[in-house]
Amino acid sequence: MTQTANIPTWWGVVASVALVLLAMTVSWRDQLGLTKELAIAASRAFVQLLAVGALLLIVFDRGGELAAFCWLAIMVVIAGKVAGRRAPGIPGSVRHAMTAVAVATASTVGVLLVFRVISVEPQVVIPVGGMVVSASMAACALALRRTQDAAIDRRFAVEARLSLGLTAKEAFADEHRNAIRTALIPSIDSTKVVGLISLPGAMTGLILAGVDPLEAIRYQIVVMYMLLAAGSLSAFTAVRLAQRTLFDDAERLVRVK
């Protein structure tokens, strides 16, 4: 394929604002209370993407491998804070989230680099790493939130198991598994229907750039498996760490608000 994609001009970007205005109009007419949130989200996205684009130009032109991994580390910290705040009732939730996202990102990106699936260039590490961090953050947030809800809603059931002589790990086993399952449902469903309902971003971008569809498919397979693995590692790590802080030294379930 020799055809190249038509990149939208800035006038195209301005025209796309009409779509956001349409959504804001619907929110205002139906009194959804989201008009302000939509405006803020759209404005933040515009400013953030411009800033990131400018910084990426500097990193790609003058930065090296160290700059790429530093950028990745910053993304992990931000993702950990966002995910951890979804479960404020769990002691050390932000710390758990950062650790979980870091473990998932390091493991996934590390395997891809070791087996030379991707190159170590900033133009590759940053976009791929960003996808991994994003998937890890989403799974981690769901896992921690589900764990917090279980510690509140299933408190009596867990304490009943403890009173029967079960250890904290055994008493919380069902809640542990359910939290991980819930966190992985979106990733699993997306993997099941990939290509049937929608063409994912990586594949779409490559096709628009003129890459042969079969080559784009190979790349997308790697991406989907990468995201599935990252989400699984992040959810498992987050729940495991959270479970340790939900019980005191006497293996009693702490109060979660």
Secondary structure in CASP SS format (residue, H / E / C, confidence):
PFRMAT SS
TARGET T0000
AUTHOR 0000-0000-0000
METHOD secondary structure of the structure
MODEL  1
M C 1.00
T C 1.00
Q C 1.00
T C 1.00
A C 1.00
N C 1.00
I C 1.00
P C 1.00
T C 1.00
W H 1.00
W H 1.00
G H 1.00
V H 1.00
V H 1.00
A H 1.00
S H 1.00
V H 1.00
A H 1.00
L H 1.00
V H 1.00
L H 1.00
L H 1.00
A H 1.00
M H 1.00
T H 1.00
V H 1.00
S H 1.00
W H 1.00
R H 1.00
D C 1.00
Q C 1.00
L C 1.00
G C 1.00
L C 1.00
T H 1.00
K H 1.00
E H 1.00
L H 1.00
A H 1.00
I H 1.00
A H 1.00
A H 1.00
S H 1.00
R H 1.00
A H 1.00
F H 1.00
V H 1.00
Q H 1.00
L H 1.00
L H 1.00
A H 1.00
V H 1.00
G H 1.00
A H 1.00
L H 1.00
L H 1.00
L H 1.00
I H 1.00
V H 1.00
F H 1.00
D H 1.00
R H 1.00
G C 1.00
G C 1.00
E H 1.00
L H 1.00
A H 1.00
A H 1.00
F H 1.00
C H 1.00
W H 1.00
L H 1.00
A H 1.00
I H 1.00
M H 1.00
V H 1.00
V H 1.00
I H 1.00
A H 1.00
G H 1.00
K H 1.00
V H 1.00
A H 1.00
G H 1.00
R C 1.00
R C 1.00
A C 1.00
P C 1.00
G C 1.00
I C 1.00
P C 1.00
G C 1.00
S H 1.00
V H 1.00
R H 1.00
H H 1.00
A H 1.00
M H 1.00
T H 1.00
A H 1.00
V H 1.00
A H 1.00
V H 1.00
A H 1.00
T H 1.00
A H 1.00
S H 1.00
T H 1.00
V H 1.00
G H 1.00
V H 1.00
L H 1.00
L H 1.00
V H 1.00
F C 1.00
R C 1.00
V C 1.00
I C 1.00
S C 1.00
V C 1.00
E C 1.00
P H 1.00
Q H 1.00
V H 1.00
V H 1.00
I H 1.00
P H 1.00
V H 1.00
G H 1.00
G H 1.00
M H 1.00
V H 1.00
V H 1.00
S H 1.00
A H 1.00
S H 1.00
M H 1.00
A H 1.00
A H 1.00
C H 1.00
A H 1.00
L H 1.00
A H 1.00
L H 1.00
R H 1.00
R H 1.00
T H 1.00
Q H 1.00
D H 1.00
A H 1.00
A H 1.00
I H 1.00
D H 1.00
R C 1.00
R H 1.00
F H 1.00
A H 1.00
V H 1.00
E H 1.00
A H 1.00
R H 1.00
L H 1.00
S H 1.00
L C 1.00
G C 1.00
L C 1.00
T C 1.00
A H 1.00
K H 1.00
E H 1.00
A H 1.00
F C 1.00
A H 1.00
D H 1.00
E H 1.00
H H 1.00
R H 1.00
N H 1.00
A H 1.00
I H 1.00
R H 1.00
T H 1.00
A H 1.00
L H 1.00
I H 1.00
P H 1.00
S H 1.00
I H 1.00
D H 1.00
S H 1.00
T H 1.00
K H 1.00
V C 1.00
V E 1.00
G C 1.00
L C 1.00
I C 1.00
S E 1.00
L C 1.00
P C 1.00
G H 1.00
A H 1.00
M H 1.00
T H 1.00
G H 1.00
L H 1.00
I H 1.00
L H 1.00
A C 1.00
G C 1.00
V C 1.00
D C 1.00
P H 1.00
L H 1.00
E H 1.00
A H 1.00
I H 1.00
R H 1.00
Y H 1.00
Q H 1.00
I H 1.00
V H 1.00
V H 1.00
M H 1.00
Y H 1.00
M H 1.00
L H 1.00
L H 1.00
A H 1.00
A H 1.00
G H 1.00
S H 1.00
L H 1.00
S H 1.00
A H 1.00
F H 1.00
T H 1.00
A H 1.00
V H 1.00
R H 1.00
L H 1.00
A H 1.00
Q H 1.00
R H 1.00
T H 1.00
L C 1.00
F E 1.00
D C 1.00
D C 1.00
A C 1.00
E C 1.00
R C 1.00
L E 1.00
V C 1.00
R C 1.00
V C 1.00
K C 1.00
END
